Structure formats: structure tokens, C-alpha cells
Amino acid sequence: MTIQQPVEPVPPTSGARVVAPASTSSRGTRILGFAVLAGLVALVVFGVFISPPDAELGETIRILYMHVPTVSAAYVAFVITAIASGMYLWRRSEFWDLLGASSAELGVLFFGLTIFNGMMWGKITWGVFWRWEPRLTTTTVLFLTYLGYLAVRQVPTNVRTRATVSAVIGILAVVNIPITHKAVDWWRGLHQEKTIFGTVDPDMRGTQLFSAYLGLVVFLGLFAWLLIHRFRLAWLTERAEDRGLDAAIAERRAEA
């Protein structure tokens, strides 16, 4: 997406001058985008066609090549939201507020994909899409918490108040990540215990292990690419709203 008129430098609340981008795209993001696209193609080739079935999981292991990367990207996104939230409460900078919100949106997206492909795996393995076992229960709580974060972002109120409340939620919500991740170890459940993100399955090797780590790298790269674009879009949207407000004020003053 490209803005037709260049955007002037806008001073943030901290007093430093930041030059806003004129577009969500750049040479760096284009290179990253092509790399991620090539990685996705390679992941499909290795994960679907080259990697053999697992001795225990059979063909369902191919779902894990996407399941583990998407949940890992979601966790990274939520951690970034928590860090950005803390920085906002410290610096009161629009940059950190928009970064936290942008990362949370993508975290919800990737977490939604995680739940979807997890349900596909559950249907094949358990015979049902969903069971209220410990991991899935804590997953639901985590997902609803960040949906609540995004809902607060839409409340029509003072910008600073909304950003402050969102920041507090963003910090508190991240506490549920280790609870969700360790739910299988702490309580008995049906969910698969061994994952790439934590304890590597000693029986996984060769193209299986390569596909697993390839998926992790590719989806983290995809998250980075999307985060850059989403943050720039949010920044440009704020600048466009500022210009519209300034124009309206100038028009009212002219009428007076």
C-alpha cells in the first residue's frame, strides 16, 4: 500500500522526531517477502512430499509442520505485545502503543490458525474436533484474553486511556502463555506432549526434523513481514487521521 502524499515527520510524545514511512513496503520487506514465499514453497515440498510418515503419528505429523510454527509465532507476537505494553507505560510513546496492538492482532491470527489446524489433527487422532482437556482449555482462555485486548482497542474513548488499559491487559495476558505451554506436563491430558518448541522428539530426524525447523523459521519470517506492514499501516492511518483533524479545525476557524 502506498500513500500518494509524503508524510511529514511527526514528533511522538517523548519529544524525539520520528520520520514516518511513506509506504508500508520497502526494499527490505520485498526481499523478506520473497524469501518467506520461497520458504513456504520449500515447506510444502518437504513437509508433504519428501518427509516420510512418522512411526507413531503416521501422516498426521504433516499437520505438526504447520501447527508448531503457528503457535510459536503467536507466542512471539504476544511476548512482543507485552514488551511494547511495558515500554508504553514507561515512555508513553505512540510507537510502542501501535507496535503492541499490531503484534497482538497478528498473534490472534496465528493463534487462530493454531486452533484450526489443531482441530484438524484432533479430528483425525481423537475422532472429534475438540475436547476440554487441559491444553485446549488453557488455549481457549489465552485466545479469549487477547480477543478482549483487541476489543478494548476498539472502545471509543480517550486515546491515552485506551492505550493505558490495553497496555495493562497486554502485560497481564502474557502470564497465561507458560501455563498453556506447560499444561500437558502439569496436568494429565490427551494433547501431544513432545514438540519442537521445547523438547525435540529424539525419534524425529532427517527430513522430518528439517521440515519441522524449516516451518518454524518460515512462519517466524512471515510473522516479521506481516508485523512490519501492519505497524506501518497503523502509523500511516494515525497520520492520516491527524491531517483530517487538522483540516477540520482549520475549516472551522476559517468559518469563525
Secondary structure, DSSP 8 states (H G I E B T S, - for coil): -B-SS----B--TTS--B---SBS--HHHHHHHHHHHHHHHHHHIIIIIIS--BTTTBTTHHHHHHHHHHHHHHHHHHHHHHHHHHHHHHH--HHHHHHHHHHHHHHHHHHHHHHHHHHHHHHHHTSSS----HHHHHHHHHHHHHHHHHHHHTS-S-HHHHHHHHHHHHHHHTTHHHHHHHHHHHS--SS----SSSS--TT--HHHHHHHHHHHHHHHHHHHHHHHHHHHHHHHHHHHHHHHHHHHHHHHHHH-
